[in-house]
């Protein structure tokens, strides 16, 4: 356990360094925005393309893996939605809370951390989790909030959503990399070195940006935020583990990666979505803050359990 904690500690120290830079205003909010944009559009996209271009496409898609992650995640999503309705929240807020309870920071934290800690074998399962989160659950919450406001879901609401998914640089880079791998195209050495060099900036840049963005978040709506953080860090990996290991018999290593990905703290893009719609932004912000801080202890514990079989 101590060994795993020490391996994850540098990642969280980078987050802490970013937080300190943001908290002291040495790294202002505008700088955080530009750094996030660089990581999102360039560094992380280069890393994802290079990862995707190196995987075995034929063995990447595993129906049992997809069903296990979907079922486990939907169970937590439905539970969070039910709790929100029990608290008499309107549909838009309930949907945002359900989204917060099971969307982890797979892009900015999971890809760089889990690929290092669990090895190159973990890349394929990580990409599958990231794709499901971006395509299935981001679409679901957007449609529910839009439908709640307009009274119905229209084609006009679906078109910009489809365009947004198609233009997402993480989706574009993964699809392009998988196409490259599927066509068995050779990777020229200069291109590979360029992607490796640019992609190497993703890990420190993303972690620093996470920390700097947390510095601007205040702890408000503590009760709901603690519940959502607990759902994300405890219930989500537990539900995914049950689905993967007992219901769908997912291959053990892939199941472990899936569980590790489900153990990640709430993603920063959930707050961006909450801000965009003007729904539950304060409790989402606090849930990101609490879950990221708590994951310093919970994530090493989960990875230790996975690596010990």
CORSUL-V107047 format. One record per pair of residues at least 24 apart in sequence whose C-alpha atoms are under 10 Angstrom apart, sorted by the first residue. I is the first residue (numbers start at 1). J is the second residue. Records with the same first field share a line. If there is no record, write none. Layout:
I->J + J
//
This chain:
1->300 + 301 + 302 + 303 + 304 + 305 + 308
2->300 + 301 + 304
3->300 + 304
4->117 + 299 + 300 + 301 + 302 + 303 + 304 + 305 + 307
5->296 + 297 + 298 + 299 + 300 + 301 + 303 + 304
6->300
7->113 + 116 + 117 + 300
8->113 + 114 + 116 + 117 + 296 + 297 + 299 + 300 + 303
9->296 + 297 + 300
10->113 + 204
11->109 + 112 + 113 + 203 + 204 + 207 + 208 + 296
12->109 + 113 + 207 + 208 + 210 + 211 + 292 + 293 + 295 + 296
13->207 + 208 + 211 + 296
14->203 + 204 + 205 + 206 + 207 + 208 + 209 + 210 + 211 + 212
15->109 + 204 + 205 + 206 + 207 + 208 + 209 + 210 + 211 + 212 + 213 + 214 + 292 + 293
16->207 + 208 + 210 + 211 + 212 + 214 + 215 + 293
17->207 + 208 + 209 + 210 + 211 + 212
18->204 + 205 + 206 + 207 + 208 + 209 + 210 + 211 + 212 + 213 + 214 + 215
19->207 + 208 + 209 + 210 + 211 + 212 + 213 + 214 + 215 + 216
20->208 + 211 + 212 + 214 + 215
21->208 + 209 + 211 + 212 + 213 + 215
22->208 + 209 + 211 + 212 + 213 + 214 + 215 + 216
23->211 + 212 + 213 + 214 + 215 + 216 + 217
24->212 + 215
25->212 + 215 + 216
27->209 + 212 + 213 + 215
28->212 + 213 + 215 + 216
29->212 + 213 + 215 + 216
31->209 + 212 + 213
32->205 + 208 + 209 + 210 + 211 + 212 + 213
33->209 + 212 + 213
34->209
35->205 + 206 + 208 + 209 + 212
36->108 + 202 + 205 + 206 + 207 + 208 + 209 + 210 + 212 + 213
37->206 + 209
38->201 + 202 + 205 + 206
39->108 + 198 + 199 + 201 + 202 + 203 + 204 + 205 + 206 + 207 + 209
40->107 + 108 + 168 + 169 + 170 + 202 + 205 + 206
41->168 + 169 + 170 + 173
42->169 + 170 + 173 + 195 + 198 + 199 + 201 + 202
43->195 + 196 + 197 + 198 + 199 + 200 + 201 + 202 + 203 + 205 + 206
44->107 + 108 + 111 + 112 + 169 + 170 + 173 + 195 + 198 + 199 + 200 + 201 + 202 + 203 + 205 + 206
45->107 + 168 + 169 + 170 + 171 + 172 + 173 + 174 + 177 + 195 + 198 + 199 + 202
46->169 + 170 + 173 + 174 + 177 + 192 + 194 + 195 + 196 + 197 + 198 + 199 + 200 + 201 + 202
47->111 + 112 + 170 + 173 + 174 + 177 + 195 + 196 + 197 + 198 + 199 + 200 + 201 + 202 + 203
48->107 + 111 + 112 + 123 + 127 + 169 + 170 + 171 + 172 + 173 + 174 + 175 + 176 + 177 + 178 + 195 + 199 + 202
49->169 + 170 + 171 + 172 + 173 + 174 + 175 + 176 + 177 + 178 + 179 + 180 + 181 + 195 + 199
50->173 + 174 + 176 + 177 + 178 + 180 + 181 + 187 + 191 + 192 + 195 + 196 + 199
51->111 + 115 + 120 + 123 + 124 + 127 + 173 + 174 + 177 + 178 + 181 + 195 + 196 + 199
52->123 + 124 + 127 + 173 + 174 + 175 + 176 + 177 + 178 + 179 + 180 + 181 + 182
53->173 + 174 + 175 + 176 + 177 + 178 + 179 + 180 + 181 + 182 + 183 + 184 + 185 + 186 + 187
54->120 + 123 + 124 + 177 + 178 + 180 + 181 + 182 + 184 + 187
55->120 + 121 + 123 + 124 + 177 + 178 + 180 + 181 + 182
56->124 + 178 + 181 + 182 + 184
57->124 + 177 + 178 + 179 + 180 + 181 + 182 + 183 + 184
58->181 + 182
59->124
60->123 + 124 + 125 + 127 + 128 + 178
61->124 + 125 + 128
62->125 + 128 + 250 + 251 + 254
63->248 + 250
64->243 + 244 + 247 + 248 + 249 + 250 + 251 + 255
65->125 + 128 + 129 + 243 + 244 + 248 + 249 + 250 + 251 + 254 + 255 + 258
66->125 + 128 + 129 + 132 + 244 + 248 + 250 + 258
67->243 + 244 + 247 + 248 + 250
68->239 + 240 + 241 + 242 + 243 + 244 + 245 + 246 + 247 + 248 + 249 + 250 + 255 + 258
69->128 + 129 + 132 + 133 + 236 + 237 + 239 + 240 + 241 + 242 + 243 + 244 + 248 + 250 + 255 + 258 + 259 + 262
70->129 + 132 + 133 + 136 + 137 + 240 + 243
71->239 + 240 + 242 + 243 + 244 + 247 + 248
72->102 + 235 + 236 + 237 + 238 + 239 + 240 + 241 + 242 + 243 + 244 + 247 + 259 + 262
73->98 + 99 + 101 + 102 + 103 + 133 + 137 + 232 + 235 + 236 + 237 + 238 + 239 + 240 + 243 + 262
74->98 + 99 + 102 + 137 + 236 + 239 + 240
75->102 + 235 + 236 + 239 + 240 + 243
76->101 + 102 + 231 + 232 + 235 + 236 + 237 + 238 + 239 + 240
77->101 + 102 + 103 + 137 + 231 + 232 + 236
79->231 + 235
80->227 + 228 + 231 + 232
83->227
84->224
90->145 + 148
91->144 + 145 + 147 + 148 + 149
92->141 + 142 + 143 + 144 + 145 + 146 + 147 + 148 + 149 + 274 + 277 + 278 + 279 + 280
93->144 + 145 + 148 + 274 + 278 + 279 + 280 + 281
94->141 + 144 + 145 + 279 + 280
95->140 + 141 + 142 + 143 + 144 + 145 + 148 + 279 + 280
96->141 + 142 + 144 + 145 + 270 + 271 + 273 + 274 + 277 + 279 + 280 + 281 + 283 + 284
97->141 + 224 + 225 + 227 + 228 + 270 + 274 + 279 + 280 + 281 + 283 + 284 + 287
98->137 + 141 + 228 + 231 + 232
99->133 + 137 + 138 + 140 + 141 + 142 + 228 + 232 + 266 + 267 + 270 + 274 + 284
100->141 + 225 + 228 + 229 + 231 + 232 + 265 + 266 + 267 + 268 + 269 + 270 + 271 + 274 + 283 + 284 + 285 + 287 + 288
101->225 + 227 + 228 + 229 + 230 + 231 + 232 + 233 + 234 + 235 + 236 + 265 + 266 + 267 + 284 + 287
102->133 + 137 + 228 + 229 + 231 + 232 + 233 + 235 + 236 + 237 + 262 + 263 + 264 + 265 + 266 + 267
103->130 + 133 + 134 + 137 + 138 + 232 + 236 + 261 + 262 + 263 + 264 + 265 + 266 + 267 + 268 + 269 + 270
104->129 + 130 + 133 + 232 + 233 + 236 + 261 + 262 + 263 + 264 + 265 + 266 + 267 + 268 + 269 + 270 + 288 + 291
105->130 + 133 + 210 + 261 + 262 + 263 + 264 + 265 + 266 + 267 + 268 + 269 + 270 + 288 + 292
106->130 + 131 + 133 + 134 + 260 + 261 + 262 + 263 + 264 + 265 + 266 + 267
107->131 + 134 + 170 + 202 + 206 + 267 + 268 + 269
108->202 + 203 + 204 + 205 + 206 + 207 + 208 + 209 + 210 + 267 + 268 + 269
109->202 + 203 + 204 + 206 + 207 + 210 + 261 + 264 + 265 + 267
110->203 + 257 + 260 + 261 + 262 + 263 + 264 + 265
111->202 + 203 + 261
112->199 + 200 + 202 + 203 + 204 + 206 + 207
113->203 + 207 + 261
114->257 + 260 + 261 + 303
115->257
117->303 + 307
118->253 + 256 + 257 + 260 + 303 + 306 + 307
121->253 + 254 + 257
122->253 + 254 + 256 + 257 + 258
123->254 + 257
124->254 + 257
125->253 + 254 + 255 + 256 + 257 + 258 + 261
126->254 + 257 + 258 + 260 + 261
127->170 + 171 + 174
128->174 + 258
129->257 + 258 + 261 + 262
130->170 + 171 + 174 + 261
131->170 + 171 + 174 + 175
134->165 + 168 + 170 + 171
135->161 + 162 + 165 + 166 + 171
138->165 + 269 + 270 + 273
139->164 + 165
141->273
142->273 + 277
145->277 + 279
146->277
210->267 + 268 + 288 + 289 + 292
211->289 + 292
213->268 + 289
214->268 + 285 + 286 + 288 + 289 + 290 + 292 + 293
215->289
216->285 + 289
217->282 + 284 + 285 + 286 + 287 + 288 + 289
218->282 + 283 + 285 + 286 + 289
219->282 + 283 + 284 + 285 + 286 + 287 + 288 + 289 + 290
220->281 + 282 + 283 + 284 + 285 + 286 + 287
221->280 + 281 + 282 + 283 + 284 + 285 + 286 + 287
222->282 + 283 + 286 + 287 + 290
223->283 + 286 + 287
224->283 + 284 + 286 + 287
225->282 + 283 + 284 + 285 + 286 + 287 + 288 + 289 + 290 + 291
226->283 + 286 + 287 + 288 + 290 + 291
227->287
228->266 + 283 + 284 + 286 + 287 + 288 + 290 + 291
229->265 + 266 + 284 + 286 + 287 + 288 + 289 + 290 + 291 + 292 + 294 + 295
230->265 + 287 + 290 + 291 + 294
231->263 + 266 + 291
232->262 + 263 + 264 + 265 + 266 + 287 + 288 + 291 + 295
233->262 + 263 + 264 + 265 + 266 + 291 + 292 + 294 + 295 + 298 + 299 + 302
234->262 + 263 + 264 + 298 + 299 + 302
235->262 + 263
236->261 + 262 + 263 + 264
237->261 + 262 + 263 + 264 + 302
238->262 + 263
252->306 + 309
253->306 + 307 + 309
255->306
256->302 + 303 + 305 + 306 + 307 + 309
257->303 + 306 + 307
259->302 + 303 + 306
260->299 + 300 + 301 + 302 + 303 + 304 + 305 + 306
261->299 + 302 + 303
262->299 + 302
263->291 + 295 + 298 + 299 + 300 + 301 + 302 + 303
264->291 + 292 + 295 + 296 + 298 + 299 + 302
265->289 + 290 + 291 + 292 + 293 + 294 + 295 + 296 + 298 + 299
266->290 + 291 + 292 + 295
267->291 + 292
268->292
//
